[in-house]
Amino acid sequence: MPELVGALSDAAPLRRILEKGTASARQTNGQKLGCTKGSLELVNVSFTYPGMDKPVIDRLNMAIKPATKVALLGPSGAGKTTLLRIFMRYLSPSSGVVLINGQNIENIDKDSFHNFVGIMPQMPYIFNTTVMENIRLGKADASDEEVYEGCRNAMIHDTIMARPHGDNTQIGEQGGFLSGGEKQRIEFARLFFKAAQGYFIRRANG
């Protein structure tokens, strides 16, 4: 798949930038997650951006139980994105703690944490290749049936197969032939391979 190899090569500089940008939040010698029941709790969490007088998040307390869905709603500037970045460990709280399974996420090994959660950005990374190859970014050795199962879980299988070339459809530069919701479902299908215990999703459209 030469197109995919080229796309991944093009993505390498972006990956290095992202890794550098999150280095301050990385804990490489921390604790492993002790259990996987999936509870998430915020205790008096506040966050203030440098140079700002008022906190974007002010002493927030929240408890999310396993196997539940929670939507963060509010106007622009309410702190939704900031809170999600804290959840994803791209930012650290100015004060307070975030607990996952009772453990402070700041003390958890970054790899252990990311094995536990699946993260879907608002704009998923879509490459100029086929639907099948895009989904296999989640698991390079996935069989065709595994890819189809991921598509069914993401509720995009029928949409893909209805296209003239099915799963071999070329989806265009930056997924130009897909709607925003379809791009997110492609990312959902990738995340299926991870079998994470929790998912953080920005603006699910589909």
N, CA, C and O of each residue as an XYZ file, in Angstrom:
824
protein
N       0.826     -1.191      0.000
C       0.000      0.000      0.000
C       0.871      1.256      0.000
O       1.035      1.898      1.038
N       1.429      1.609     -1.161
C       2.350      2.741     -1.238
C       1.725      4.055     -0.824
O       2.398      4.894     -0.226
N       0.426      4.258     -1.134
C      -0.215      5.519     -0.764
C      -0.239      5.689      0.745
O      -0.007      6.785      1.256
N      -0.525      4.587      1.467
C      -0.603      4.665      2.922
C       0.770      4.906      3.520
O       0.908      5.684      4.464
N       1.807      4.235      2.968
C       3.163      4.451      3.466
C       3.551      5.909      3.304
O       4.136      6.509      4.206
N       3.221      6.482      2.141
C       3.516      7.891      1.914
C       2.773      8.789      2.866
O       3.326      9.773      3.358
N       1.515      8.459      3.136
C       0.712      9.265      4.055
C       1.287      9.221      5.450
O       1.336     10.241      6.138
N       1.733      8.026      5.885
C       2.306      7.910      7.221
C       3.622      8.668      7.307
O       3.937      9.245      8.348
N       4.400      8.673      6.218
C       5.636      9.447      6.205
C       5.346     10.928      6.347
O       6.044     11.641      7.068
N       4.298     11.393      5.647
C       3.910     12.794      5.751
C       3.457     13.135      7.159
O       3.611     14.271      7.605
N       2.897     12.154      7.864
C       2.367     12.406      9.204
C       3.454     12.404     10.264
O       3.213     12.843     11.389
N       4.654     11.918      9.932
C       5.704     11.796     10.940
C       6.065     13.126     11.600
O       6.187     13.166     12.824
N       6.245     14.243     10.830
C       6.542     15.517     11.500
C       5.444     15.947     12.458
O       5.731     16.469     13.535
N       4.174     15.731     12.075
C       3.064     16.078     12.955
C       3.130     15.260     14.236
O       2.905     15.784     15.328
N       3.442     13.961     14.099
C       3.518     13.102     15.276
C       4.613     13.594     16.222
O       4.425     13.586     17.439
N       5.767     14.026     15.670
C       6.855     14.521     16.517
C       6.447     15.790     17.246
O       6.784     15.969     18.416
N       5.721     16.676     16.561
C       5.254     17.906     17.203
C       4.312     17.585     18.344
O       4.423     18.157     19.429
N       3.374     16.659     18.100
C       2.420     16.289     19.142
C       3.128     15.668     20.329
O       2.782     15.952     21.476
N       4.127     14.811     20.065
C       4.853     14.177     21.156
C       5.626     15.211     21.965
O       5.671     15.134     23.193
N       6.237     16.185     21.277
C       6.964     17.233     21.971
C       6.028     18.093     22.797
O       6.363     18.476     23.918
N       4.850     18.404     22.252
C       3.897     19.258     22.941
C       3.330     18.645     24.189
O       2.904     19.365     25.092
N       3.313     17.323     24.266
C       2.726     16.668     25.434
C       3.789     16.113     26.369
O       3.463     15.425     27.336
N       5.061     16.406     26.091
C       6.124     15.823     26.906
C       6.011     16.220     28.366
O       6.308     15.413     29.246
N       5.580     17.465     28.645
C       5.495     17.921     30.026
C       4.460     17.156     30.815
O       4.558     17.067     32.039
N       3.453     16.592     30.129
C       2.407     15.847     30.831
C       2.709     14.357     30.898
O       1.933     13.596     31.477
N       3.839     13.923     30.308
C       4.135     12.497     30.237
C       4.795     12.024     31.524
O       5.754     12.632     32.000
N       4.280     10.942     32.081
C       4.870     10.294     33.242
C       5.264      8.899     32.796
O       4.412      8.026     32.633
N       6.574      8.690     32.598
C       7.018      7.428     32.010
C       7.397      6.390     33.049
O       7.530      5.214     32.712
N       7.573      6.782     34.292
C       7.954      5.830     35.328
C       6.928      5.809     36.446
O       7.261      5.557     37.604
N       5.689      6.072     36.095
C       4.649      6.173     37.107
C       3.985      4.842     37.406
O       4.460      3.776     37.015
N       2.869      4.943     38.114
C       2.112      3.769     38.513
C       1.392      3.167     37.309
O       1.072      3.859     36.342
N       1.147      1.870     37.395
C       0.266      1.223     36.438
C      -1.156      1.305     36.981
O      -1.364      1.333     38.194
N      -2.131      1.344     36.081
C      -3.521      1.331     36.528
C      -3.815      0.005     37.214
O      -3.608     -1.065     36.643
N      -4.307      0.095     38.464
C      -4.490     -1.105     39.261
C      -5.710     -1.918     38.895
O      -5.732     -3.126     39.131
N      -6.733     -1.290     38.320
C      -7.940     -2.018     37.937
C      -8.561     -1.302     36.743
O      -8.098     -0.234     36.343
N      -9.592     -1.885     36.186
C     -10.155     -1.339     34.943
C     -11.666     -1.194     35.020
O     -12.368     -1.516     34.062
N     -12.168     -0.719     36.134
C     -13.619     -0.558     36.227
C     -14.105      0.725     35.568
O     -15.294      0.868     35.285
N     -13.175      1.676     35.318
C     -13.521      2.818     34.494
C     -14.087      4.032     35.191
O     -14.595      4.922     34.509
N     -14.029      4.124     36.519
C     -14.573      5.298     37.203
C     -13.651      6.497     37.018
O     -12.431      6.349     36.934
N     -14.247      7.684     36.955
C     -13.497      8.922     36.765
C     -14.055      9.968     37.713
O     -15.269     10.157     37.787
N     -13.170     10.652     38.443
C     -13.621     11.623     39.439
C     -12.731     12.861     39.418
O     -11.506     12.757     39.347
N     -13.362     14.036     39.480
C     -12.646     15.296     39.626
C     -12.909     15.827     41.023
O     -14.054     15.874     41.472
N     -11.853     16.226     41.705
C     -11.967     16.721     43.073
C     -11.398     18.134     43.132
O     -10.183     18.325     43.075
N     -12.293     19.134     43.249
C     -11.899     20.546     43.368
C     -10.909     20.968     42.277
O      -9.908     21.626     42.560
N     -11.194     20.589     41.045
C     -10.279     20.878     39.940
C     -10.465     22.311     39.449
O     -11.577     22.740     39.141
N      -9.366     23.032     39.384
C      -9.343     24.384     38.816
C      -8.235     24.454     37.776
O      -7.233     23.744     37.859
N      -8.439     25.336     36.786
C      -7.389     25.554     35.799
C      -7.428     26.996     35.333
O      -8.483     27.515     34.966
N      -6.268     27.640     35.351
C      -6.121     29.016     34.880
C      -5.007     29.052     33.843
O      -3.897     28.590     34.108
N      -5.293     29.594     32.672
C      -4.257     29.719     31.654
C      -3.270     30.810     32.046
O      -3.665     31.790     32.677
N      -1.996     30.665     31.689
C      -1.002     31.699     31.993
C      -1.428     33.055     31.447
O      -1.873     33.164     30.305
N      -1.290     34.081     32.268
C      -1.645     35.434     31.867
C      -3.095     35.798     32.088
O      -3.480     36.946     31.870
N      -3.912     34.844     32.518
C      -5.325     35.118     32.779
C      -5.557     35.292     34.275
O      -4.926     34.625     35.095
N      -6.474     36.201     34.619
C      -6.780     36.461     36.021
C      -7.794     35.470     36.578
O      -7.715     35.075     37.742
N      -8.747     35.071     35.741
C      -9.814     34.198     36.217
C      -9.612     32.772     35.704
O      -9.156     32.572     34.579
N      -9.950     31.791     36.526
C      -9.831     30.401     36.076
C     -10.894     30.054     35.036
O     -12.027     30.531     35.111
N     -10.524     29.233     34.081
C     -11.490     28.721     33.109
C     -12.360     27.656     33.773
O     -13.554     27.548     33.495
N     -11.744     26.882     34.645
C     -12.448     25.881     35.452
C     -12.186     26.215     36.909
O     -11.038     26.408     37.308
N     -13.240     26.284     37.703
C     -13.104     26.754     39.083
C     -13.709     25.749     40.063
O     -14.929     25.646     40.185
N     -12.851     25.018     40.751
C     -13.235     24.091     41.824
C     -14.357     23.140     41.387
O     -15.391     23.019     42.044
N     -14.116     22.487     40.277
C     -15.114     21.573     39.722
C     -15.027     20.207     40.392
O     -13.945     19.636     40.533
N     -16.178     19.695     40.798
C     -16.283     18.344     41.339
C     -17.224     17.545     40.444
O     -18.308     18.013     40.099
N     -16.810     16.356     40.077
C     -17.611     15.526     39.179
C     -17.237     14.069     39.397
O     -16.067     13.745     39.604
N     -18.222     13.204     39.352
C     -17.963     11.763     39.443
C     -18.692     11.070     38.302
O     -19.902     11.232     38.139
N     -17.957     10.301     37.519
C     -18.524      9.574     36.388
C     -18.384      8.084     36.667
O     -17.277      7.572     36.832
N     -19.499      7.408     36.718
C     -19.497      5.978     37.016
C     -19.182      5.161     35.761
O     -19.353      5.645     34.642
N     -18.725      3.929     35.952
C     -18.464      3.064     34.791
C     -19.726      2.831     33.965
O     -20.841      2.871     34.485
N     -19.532      2.587     32.673
C     -20.622      2.246     31.747
C     -21.678      3.334     31.652
O     -22.863      3.040     31.496
N     -21.253      4.597     31.747
C     -22.173      5.719     31.580
C     -21.648      6.641     30.481
O     -20.455      6.655     30.180
N     -22.563      7.409     29.892
C     -22.211      8.396     28.883
C     -22.467      9.779     29.455
O     -23.532     10.035     30.017
N     -21.502     10.666     29.315
C     -21.613     12.023     29.842
C     -21.310     13.006     28.719
O     -20.293     12.876     28.038
N     -22.183     13.984     28.523
C     -21.974     15.033     27.526
C     -21.638     16.334     28.242
O     -22.330     16.725     29.182
N     -20.587     16.998     27.804
C     -20.218     18.306     28.331
C     -20.825     19.367     27.423
O     -20.441     19.487     26.259
N     -21.764     20.130     27.949
C     -22.483     21.131     27.169
C     -22.223     22.519     27.731
O     -22.044     22.682     28.938
N     -22.204     23.514     26.859
C     -22.020     24.882     27.310
C     -21.587     25.767     26.162
O     -21.179     25.266     25.114
N     -21.669     27.089     26.345
C     -21.278     28.022     25.287
C     -19.774     28.022     25.076
O     -19.022     27.483     25.889
N     -19.347     28.624     23.989
C     -17.925     28.763     23.712
C     -17.241     29.498     24.858
O     -17.740     30.519     25.332
N     -16.109     28.985     25.299
C     -15.378     29.612     26.391
C     -15.765     29.116     27.764
O     -15.237     29.592     28.769
N     -16.692     28.155     27.819
C     -17.154     27.660     29.119
C     -16.155     26.710     29.769
O     -16.275     26.408     30.957
N     -15.170     26.236     29.008
C     -14.152     25.355     29.577
C     -14.260     23.905     29.146
O     -13.564     23.051     29.696
N     -15.119     23.601     28.174
C     -15.305     22.211     27.746
C     -14.013     21.626     27.176
O     -13.596     20.532     27.557
N     -13.388     22.364     26.263
C     -12.163     21.869     25.641
C     -11.043     21.761     26.659
O     -10.274     20.799     26.643
N     -10.949     22.744     27.544
C      -9.923     22.702     28.586
C     -10.093     21.473     29.464
O      -9.120     20.791     29.785
N     -11.329     21.195     29.851
C     -11.589     20.032     30.699
C     -11.224     18.743     29.970
O     -10.652     17.830     30.565
N     -11.554     18.670     28.687
C     -11.217     17.476     27.923
C      -9.703     17.312     27.812
O      -9.194     16.192     27.866
N      -8.984     18.420     27.658
C      -7.519     18.350     27.594
C      -6.930     17.878     28.915
O      -5.916     17.182     28.938
N      -7.572     18.260     30.014
C      -7.134     17.758     31.319
C      -7.400     16.262     31.417
O      -6.548     15.501     31.873
N      -8.591     15.845     30.984
C      -8.906     14.413     30.973
C      -7.875     13.633     30.155
O      -7.445     12.549     30.551
N      -7.483     14.202     29.003
C      -6.581     13.513     28.087
C      -5.120     13.637     28.505
O      -4.237     13.043     27.887
N      -4.869     14.423     29.570
C      -3.522     14.637     30.110
C      -2.643     15.481     29.197
O      -1.420     15.347     29.197
N      -3.281     16.355     28.416
C      -2.524     17.345     27.668
C      -2.268     18.575     28.529
O      -1.345     19.343     28.257
N      -3.077     18.765     29.561
C      -2.908     19.838     30.534
C      -2.994     19.241     31.929
O      -3.641     18.215     32.141
N      -2.333     19.897     32.879
C      -2.433     19.497     34.284
C      -3.245     20.540     35.033
O      -3.099     21.731     34.759
N      -4.103     20.133     35.977
C      -4.896     21.102     36.739
C      -3.997     22.084     37.492
O      -2.915     21.723     37.954
N      -4.461     23.331     37.609
C      -3.752     24.297     38.449
C      -3.859     23.895     39.909
O      -2.936     24.118     40.693
N      -4.984     23.306     40.267
C      -5.189     22.763     41.610
C      -6.244     21.672     41.530
O      -6.983     21.578     40.550
N      -6.308     20.852     42.564
C      -7.241     19.738     42.568
C      -6.651     18.517     41.879
O      -5.537     18.566     41.357
N      -7.399     17.429     41.878
C      -6.902     16.184     41.298
C      -7.972     15.528     40.433
O      -9.171     15.701     40.651
N      -7.504     14.774     39.448
C      -8.366     13.921     38.635
C      -8.005     12.480     38.968
O      -6.840     12.088     38.892
N      -9.005     11.703     39.336
C      -8.785     10.314     39.734
C      -9.410      9.375     38.716
O     -10.551      9.580     38.301
N      -8.690      8.370     38.320
C      -9.234      7.329     37.466
C      -9.019      6.005     38.188
O      -7.889      5.602     38.465
N     -10.123      5.344     38.483
C     -10.070      4.145     39.320
C      -9.404      4.433     40.662
O      -8.717      3.580     41.223
N      -9.620      5.658     41.171
C      -9.087      6.042     42.470
C      -7.642      6.476     42.460
O      -7.101      6.820     43.511
N      -6.998      6.471     41.303
C      -5.598      6.860     41.206
C      -5.481      8.232     40.551
O      -6.180      8.528     39.582
N      -4.598      9.062     41.084
C      -4.329     10.372     40.502
C      -3.699     10.177     39.124
O      -2.650      9.543     39.006
N      -4.335     10.722     38.076
C      -3.823     10.476     36.727
C      -2.438     11.084     36.512
O      -1.710     10.665     35.612
N      -2.069     12.070     37.333
C      -0.739     12.665     37.198
C       0.356     11.674     37.582
O       1.506     11.830     37.171
N       0.006     10.661     38.366
C       0.999      9.688     38.831
C       0.995      8.395     38.028
O       1.770      7.479     38.303
N       0.119      8.331     37.036
C      -0.019      7.099     36.259
C       0.897      7.147     35.043
O       0.997      8.170     34.366
N       1.554      6.042     34.777
C       2.387      5.920     33.591
C       1.570      6.270     32.346
O       0.449      5.793     32.171
N       2.146      7.105     31.491
C       1.404      7.609     30.333
C       0.957      6.488     29.399
O      -0.168      6.507     28.899
N       1.830      5.517     29.164
C       1.447      4.411     28.289
C       0.313      3.604     28.896
O      -0.610      3.189     28.195
N       0.387      3.381     30.210
C      -0.674      2.643     30.896
C      -1.997      3.384     30.781
O      -3.045      2.775     30.569
N      -1.938      4.712     30.924
C      -3.145      5.528     30.824
C      -3.747      5.451     29.426
O      -4.956      5.275     29.278
N      -2.915      5.581     28.408
C      -3.426      5.599     27.039
C      -3.857      4.218     26.554
O      -4.609      4.107     25.585
N      -3.389      3.170     27.217
C      -3.923      1.839     26.925
C      -5.324      1.678     27.495
O      -6.099      0.840     27.035
N      -5.640      2.487     28.497
C      -6.927      2.398     29.182
C      -8.012      3.180     28.455
O      -9.172      2.770     28.445
N      -7.638      4.315     27.840
C      -8.629      5.192     27.223
C      -8.439      5.261     25.710
O      -7.341      5.051     25.193
N      -9.526      5.558     25.021
C      -9.487      5.864     23.605
C      -9.835      7.331     23.418
O     -10.773      7.833     24.036
N      -9.092      8.011     22.580
C      -9.269      9.448     22.397
C      -9.591      9.730     20.935
O      -8.844      9.333     20.041
N     -10.702     10.413     20.694
C     -11.071     10.781     19.336
C     -11.099     12.298     19.215
O     -11.913     12.952     19.866
N     -10.217     12.872     18.387
C     -10.195     14.324     18.230
C     -11.408     14.823     17.464
O     -12.126     14.048     16.832
N     -11.622     16.128     17.531
C     -12.730     16.726     16.785
C     -12.549     16.515     15.284
O     -13.517     16.277     14.561
N     -11.312     16.603     14.827
C     -11.004     16.378     13.414
C     -10.100     15.153     13.307
O      -8.881     15.283     13.419
N     -10.665     13.971     13.093
C      -9.856     12.754     12.992
C      -8.846     12.847     11.851
O      -9.068     13.555     10.869
N      -7.740     12.129     11.992
C      -6.721     12.100     10.954
C      -7.144     11.100      9.878
O      -7.186      9.893     10.117
N      -7.451     11.617      8.702
C      -7.890     10.799      7.580
C      -6.873     10.956      6.454
O      -6.497     12.073      6.098
N      -6.431      9.829      5.895
C      -5.401      9.860      4.868
C      -5.996      9.573      3.491
O      -7.043      8.938      3.367
N      -5.305     10.053      2.469
C      -5.785      9.942      1.090
C      -5.503      8.540      0.558
O      -4.606      8.328     -0.257
N      -6.298      7.595      1.044
C      -6.185      6.208      0.615
C      -7.564      5.573      0.749
O      -8.559      6.295      0.811
N      -7.652      4.260      0.794
C      -8.960      3.621      0.844
C      -9.532      3.610      2.257
O      -8.819      3.819      3.239
N     -10.827      3.363      2.331
C     -11.485      3.228      3.628
C     -10.830      2.109      4.431
O     -10.535      2.282      5.614
N     -10.604      0.966      3.793
C     -10.021     -0.194      4.466
C      -8.661      0.140      5.069
O      -8.392     -0.198      6.221
N      -7.801      0.804      4.293
C      -6.463      1.130      4.777
C      -6.512      2.171      5.881
O      -5.704      2.115      6.809
N      -7.436      3.120      5.807
C      -7.586      4.105      6.876
C      -7.958      3.432      8.188
O      -7.397      3.761      9.233
N      -8.892      2.501      8.145
C      -9.328      1.844      9.376
C      -8.222      0.956      9.931
O      -8.101      0.810     11.147
N      -7.416      0.363      9.059
C      -6.332     -0.510      9.524
C      -5.228      0.262     10.243
O      -4.333     -0.354     10.822
N      -5.269      1.580     10.220
C      -4.317      2.342     11.028
C      -4.483      2.002     12.504
O      -3.544      2.148     13.286
N      -5.679      1.547     12.885
C      -5.900      1.153     14.274
C      -5.293     -0.191     14.614
O      -5.044     -0.479     15.784
N      -5.049     -1.024     13.605
C      -4.437     -2.347     13.801
C      -3.959     -2.832     12.448
O      -4.752     -3.281     11.621
N      -2.648     -2.740     12.226
C      -2.093     -2.980     10.895
C      -2.379     -4.382     10.378
O      -2.538     -4.573      9.172
N      -2.446     -5.372     11.277
C      -2.641     -6.751     10.832
C      -4.089     -7.212     10.945
O      -4.356     -8.414     10.946
N      -5.026     -6.274     11.039
C      -6.439     -6.638     11.163
C      -6.911     -7.374      9.911
O      -6.587     -6.988      8.788
N      -7.678     -8.434     10.124
C      -8.265     -9.155      8.998
C      -9.412     -8.334      8.413
O      -9.891     -7.387      9.038
N      -9.845     -8.705      7.210
C     -10.978     -8.011      6.604
C     -12.202     -8.090      7.512
O     -12.920     -7.103      7.677
N     -12.440     -9.258      8.099
C     -13.621     -9.422      8.948
C     -13.532     -8.546     10.196
O     -14.550     -8.030     10.657
N     -12.333     -8.371     10.748
C     -12.170     -7.483     11.904
C     -12.485     -6.042     11.513
O     -13.116     -5.307     12.272
N     -12.040     -5.645     10.321
C     -12.343     -4.292      9.845
C     -13.846     -4.123      9.678
O     -14.404     -3.101     10.076
N     -14.505     -5.118      9.093
C     -15.954     -5.032      8.906
C     -16.676     -4.964     10.250
O     -17.659     -4.239     10.400
N     -16.178     -5.728     11.228
C     -16.800     -5.691     12.552
C     -16.644     -4.312     13.182
O     -17.570     -3.799     13.811
N     -15.447     -3.707     13.006
C     -15.249     -2.350     13.495
C     -16.197     -1.372     12.831
O     -16.736     -0.480     13.485
N     -16.402     -1.539     11.521
C     -17.328     -0.672     10.791
C     -18.757     -0.844     11.287
O     -19.500      0.128     11.419
N     -19.132     -2.086     11.561
C     -20.493     -2.321     12.063
C     -20.675     -1.701     13.442
O     -21.724     -1.127     13.732
N     -19.661     -1.813     14.288
C     -19.747     -1.192     15.611
C     -19.828      0.326     15.513
O     -20.485      0.978     16.324
N     -19.152      0.879     14.508
C     -19.180      2.327     14.300
C     -20.379      2.764     13.469
O     -20.555      3.954     13.205
N     -21.205      1.804     13.059
C     -22.415      2.065     12.277
C     -22.117      2.811     10.978
O     -22.827      3.741     10.594
N     -21.048      2.377     10.316
C     -20.717      2.970      9.019
C     -20.568      1.893      7.944
O     -20.312      2.217      6.784
N     -20.722      0.634      8.306
C     -20.514     -0.468      7.365
C     -21.429     -0.357      6.144
O     -20.964     -0.446      5.008
N     -22.724     -0.163      6.378
C     -23.674     -0.117      5.260
C     -23.406      1.076      4.353
O     -23.536      0.978      3.133
N     -23.028      2.210      4.956
C     -22.721      3.408      4.172
C     -21.534      3.168      3.256
O     -21.546      3.562      2.090
N     -20.505      2.514      3.797
C     -19.308      2.231      2.999
C     -19.622      1.257      1.869
O     -19.253      1.486      0.718
N     -20.304      0.175      2.209
C     -20.547     -0.869      1.214
C     -21.536     -0.430      0.138
O     -21.612     -1.049     -0.924
N     -22.295      0.637      0.405
C     -23.230      1.155     -0.595
C     -22.514      1.962     -1.675
O     -23.098      2.250     -2.720
N     -21.264      2.327     -1.436
C     -20.510      3.073     -2.442
C     -20.063      2.122     -3.557
O     -19.920      0.923     -3.321
N     -19.841      2.645     -4.764
C     -19.520      1.782     -5.911
C     -18.337      0.844     -5.680
O     -18.355     -0.296     -6.145
N     -17.315      1.306     -4.971
C     -16.127      0.477     -4.748
C     -16.055     -0.056     -3.318
O     -15.027     -0.595     -2.909
N     -17.121      0.090     -2.571
C     -17.181     -0.478     -1.230
C     -16.030     -0.042     -0.349
O     -15.716      1.146     -0.267
N     -15.383     -1.028      0.329
C     -14.305     -0.683      1.254
C     -13.022     -0.273      0.546
O     -12.072      0.158      1.201
N     -12.972     -0.397     -0.779
C     -11.818      0.074     -1.547
C     -12.034      1.476     -2.106
O     -11.266      1.937     -2.951
N     -13.063      2.142     -1.641
C     -13.329      3.519     -2.059
C     -12.193      4.434     -1.616
O     -11.794      4.422     -0.452
N     -11.679      5.223     -2.546
C     -10.687      6.242     -2.209
C     -11.428      7.426     -1.596
O     -12.377      7.943     -2.184
N     -10.991      7.851     -0.414
C     -11.782      8.865      0.290
C     -11.250     10.283      0.134
O     -11.772     11.214      0.745
N     -10.204     10.450     -0.690
C      -9.784     11.798     -1.046
C      -8.887     12.468     -0.026
O      -8.739     12.013      1.109
N      -8.294     13.566     -0.469
C      -7.402     14.345      0.392
C      -8.141     14.802      1.635
O      -9.195     15.431      1.544
N      -7.580     14.480      2.814
C      -8.176     14.829      4.105
C      -9.623     14.327      4.224
O     -10.448     14.935      4.905
N      -9.907     13.221      3.559
C     -11.258     12.660      3.643
C     -12.296     13.525      2.974
O     -13.430     13.623      3.444
N     -11.909     14.160      1.868
C     -12.794     15.119      1.206
C     -14.109     14.541      0.717
O     -15.076     15.280      0.528
N     -14.161     13.217      0.508
C     -15.398     12.596      0.034
C     -16.271     12.098      1.177
O     -17.277     11.429      0.941
N     -15.896     12.417      2.416
C     -16.662     11.986      3.586
C     -17.233     13.187      4.321
O     -16.638     14.265      4.323
N     -18.383     12.999      4.942
C     -18.929     14.043      5.814
C     -18.161     14.040      7.135
O     -17.399     13.114      7.414
N     -18.363     15.074      7.940
C     -17.708     15.133      9.243
C     -18.070     13.946     10.119
O     -17.216     13.375     10.797
N     -19.350     13.579     10.098
C     -19.795     12.438     10.891
C     -19.191     11.131     10.410
O     -18.875     10.262     11.223
N     -19.024     10.975      9.090
C     -18.427      9.752      8.544
C     -16.953      9.652      8.918
O     -16.457      8.560      9.197
N     -16.251     10.782      8.925
C     -14.848     10.765      9.352
C     -14.738     10.301     10.797
O     -13.857      9.510     11.137
N     -15.635     10.794     11.649
C     -15.593     10.382     13.043
C     -15.909      8.901     13.189
O     -15.350      8.232     14.058
N     -16.787      8.387     12.360
C     -17.102      6.958     12.440
C     -15.930      6.097     11.968
O     -15.732      4.989     12.467
N     -15.157      6.602     11.013
C     -13.922      5.911     10.634
C     -13.002      5.821     11.846
O     -12.401      4.778     12.104
N     -12.897      6.919     12.586
C     -12.059      6.917     13.794
C     -12.634      5.982     14.853
O     -11.883      5.292     15.543
N     -13.962      5.953     14.987
C     -14.599      5.005     15.906
C     -14.194      3.575     15.553
O     -13.867      2.779     16.433
N     -14.220      3.261     14.264
C     -13.859      1.908     13.830
C     -12.417      1.586     14.205
O     -12.117      0.462     14.609
N     -11.520      2.566     14.074
C     -10.132      2.357     14.504
C     -10.065      2.094     16.002
O      -9.363      1.187     16.449
N     -10.799      2.891     16.775
C     -10.766      2.754     18.231
C     -11.307      1.405     18.684
O     -10.949      0.921     19.758
N     -12.164      0.798     17.876
C     -12.709     -0.515     18.223
C     -11.593     -1.519     18.488
O     -11.714     -2.358     19.381
N     -10.507     -1.438     17.720
C      -9.405     -2.386     17.887
C      -8.708     -2.229     19.234
O      -8.081     -3.166     19.728
N      -8.820     -1.052     19.822
C      -8.122     -0.792     21.079
C      -8.807     -1.430     22.273
O      -8.148     -1.738     23.266
N     -10.109     -1.633     22.200
C     -10.882     -2.219     23.304
C     -10.612     -1.469     24.605
O     -10.350     -2.081     25.641
N     -10.678     -0.136     24.542
C     -10.424      0.693     25.721
C     -11.581      0.605     26.707
O     -12.678      0.165     26.364
N     -11.314      1.032     27.938
C     -12.338      1.028     28.981
C     -13.124      2.337     29.018
O     -14.201      2.397     29.611
N     -12.597      3.374     28.393
C     -13.288      4.666     28.355
C     -12.873      5.432     27.116
O     -11.791      5.213     26.572
N     -13.746      6.339     26.669
C     -13.477      7.101     25.458
C     -13.752      8.578     25.705
O     -14.752      8.939     26.325
N     -12.859      9.425     25.215
C     -13.051     10.868     25.234
C     -13.255     11.306     23.792
O     -12.411     11.052     22.932
N     -14.377     11.964     23.531
C     -14.760     12.299     22.163
C     -15.090     13.783     22.076
O     -15.873     14.295     22.876
N     -14.502     14.469     21.115
C     -14.796     15.885     20.904
C     -15.842     16.040     19.818
O     -15.623     15.650     18.672
N     -16.983     16.613     20.185
C     -18.038     16.973     19.231
C     -18.398     15.834     18.288
O     -18.130     15.893     17.088
N     -18.998     14.813     18.841
C     -19.458     13.701     17.993
C     -20.579     14.191     17.090
O     -21.608     14.664     17.572
N     -20.382     14.080     15.778
C     -21.342     14.634     14.820
C     -22.324     13.596     14.291
O     -23.442     13.935     13.904
N     -21.907     12.327     14.274
C     -22.673     11.346     13.539
C     -23.572     10.501     14.415
O     -24.279      9.627     13.913
